[in-house]
Amino acid sequence: MRLNEMQFPDAVPVDGYGPGFFRVGGQPFEGAMIVAGGKPMAWGGLSDVDALRALVGQVDVLFVGMGAEIAHLPAALRAELEEAGLGVEVMASPAACRTYNVLLSEGRRVAIAVLPV
């Protein structure tokens, strides 16, 4: 088996996470966040629908991390985003971070919206 180090030439990966924080591109970030276009920004959680709507057209897939455990995204919100052409994948935040990083390293147009663990 051949192992290759992931490269992020024009993107910013999620380097780590812990109780109440994430580390993005080596910089700590407190609380819920969205990373799109290489920039982390504060996210108000599931009630901050406008921040998620703003991703339509910018990315192809949005990974939504629901915290330590997987939970469902409100059905109406998921339907709205998918009808607008945004692929939505919901999972626990640790899995969302890992999946985001893999697709980011492949040069995919992805974003992540995560609640802290």
LINWO-V903202 format. One record per residue. N is the residue number from 1. RES is the residue in one letter. SS is DSSP state (H for helix, E for strand, - for the rest). PHI is phi in degrees with one decimal (999 if undefined). PSI is psi as a letter, one per 40 degrees, with the letter a starting at -180 (999 if undefined). Layout:
BEGIN
((N:RES:SS:PHI:PSI) (N:RES:SS:PHI:PSI))
END
This chain:
BEGIN
((1:M:-:999:h) (2:R:-:-105.6:h) (3:L:-:-108.6:h) (4:N:-:-121.7:h) (5:E:-:-72.3:h) (6:M:-:-70.3:h) (7:Q:-:-114.9:i) (8:F:-:-128.8:g) (9:P:-:-60.7:d) (10:D:-:-125.9:f) (11:A:-:-138.2:i) (12:V:-:-122.1:h) (13:P:-:-83.7:i) (14:V:E:-86.5:h) (15:D:E:-82.3:d) (16:G:E:-173.9:i) (17:Y:E:-157.8:i) (18:G:E:-164.9:a) (19:P:-:-58.6:h) (20:G:-:83.3:e) (21:F:E:-144.9:i) (22:F:E:-132.4:i) (23:R:E:-120.8:h) (24:V:E:-121.3:h) (25:G:-:56.7:f) (26:G:-:87.0:e) (27:Q:E:-106.8:h) (28:P:E:-71.7:i) (29:F:E:-140.3:h) (30:E:E:-87.0:h) (31:G:-:81.7:a) (32:A:-:-67.2:i) (33:M:E:-151.0:i) (34:I:E:-121.9:h) (35:V:E:-121.6:h) (36:A:E:-146.7:h) (37:G:-:61.5:f) (38:G:-:79.7:e) (39:K:E:-124.5:h) (40:P:E:-79.5:i) (41:M:E:-144.3:i) (42:A:E:-62.8:i) (43:W:-:-130.3:h) (44:G:-:-81.7:e) (45:G:H:83.9:a) (46:L:H:-60.7:d) (47:S:H:-78.0:e) (48:D:-:-90.8:g) (49:V:H:-68.3:d) (50:D:H:-60.9:d) (51:A:H:-64.4:d) (52:L:H:-73.6:d) (53:R:H:-60.6:d) (54:A:-:-64.9:e) (55:L:-:-81.1:e) (56:V:E:-60.4:h) (57:G:-:89.6:d) (58:Q:-:-86.7:d) (59:V:E:-134.8:i) (60:D:-:-94.3:d) (61:V:E:-133.4:h) (62:L:E:-114.7:h) (63:F:E:-96.5:h) (64:V:E:-109.9:h) (65:G:E:-94.6:h) (66:M:-:-94.4:e) (67:G:-:103.9:a) (68:A:-:-68.3:d) (69:E:-:-123.1:i) (70:I:-:-72.9:i) (71:A:-:-144.4:i) (72:H:-:-85.1:i) (73:L:-:-77.8:i) (74:P:-:-51.5:h) (75:A:H:-56.9:d) (76:A:H:-64.8:d) (77:L:H:-66.5:d) (78:R:H:-59.2:d) (79:A:H:-61.1:d) (80:E:H:-60.8:d) (81:L:H:-66.4:d) (82:E:H:-68.7:d) (83:E:H:-64.1:d) (84:A:-:-80.9:e) (85:G:-:99.9:e) (86:L:-:-99.8:h) (87:G:E:-73.1:h) (88:V:E:-124.0:h) (89:E:E:-122.1:h) (90:V:E:-108.2:h) (91:M:E:-158.9:i) (92:A:-:-65.7:i) (93:S:H:-58.5:d) (94:P:H:-59.4:d) (95:A:H:-67.1:d) (96:A:H:-62.8:d) (97:C:H:-62.7:d) (98:R:H:-64.0:d) (99:T:H:-65.5:d) (100:Y:H:-56.9:d) (101:N:H:-61.6:d) (102:V:H:-63.6:d) (103:L:H:-68.5:d) (104:L:H:-62.3:d) (105:S:H:-66.8:d) (106:E:-:-87.2:e) (107:G:-:83.1:e) (108:R:-:-75.2:i) (109:R:-:-87.6:g) (110:V:E:-127.0:i) (111:A:E:-139.1:i) (112:I:E:-134.2:h) (113:A:E:-126.1:h) (114:V:E:-130.7:i) (115:L:-:-94.4:i) (116:P:-:-67.0:i) (117:V:-:-84.3:999))
END
